[in-house]
Amino acid sequence: MDWHCRDGGKPPEAGSDWYLVCGNAFPNHVEYILTVTMFALFGFYIYMQMLSQSGKTNPAAEQVLRKQKIK
């Protein structure tokens, strides 16, 4: 981020509540998209693993699973 799109390219005055910030172009857009996607998928995987391993199993579900294993 920088100030190149502001008038004169100068930063805002100290204490400003609202100001314009300019983004920079990515030299390799495909690499950027892949990197962000991979981090998102990895985070989703970690979150789902933590979520699936938390809490107690429902006793009724355990009985159903036991019956399915016996057959």
Stockholm file with secondary structure:
# STOCKHOLM 1.0

chainA/1-71         MDWHCRDGGKPPEAGSDWYLVCGNAFPNHVEYILTVTMFALFGFYIYMQMLSQSGKTNPAAEQVLRKQKIK
#=GR chainA/1-71 SS CBSTTSGGGCCCCTTCSSCCCBCCCCSCHHHHHHHHHHHHHHHHHHHHHHHHTSSCCCHHHHHHHHHHHHC
#=GC SS_cons        CBSTTSGGGCCCCTTCSSCCCBCCCCSCHHHHHHHHHHHHHHHHHHHHHHHHTSSCCCHHHHHHHHHHHHC
//
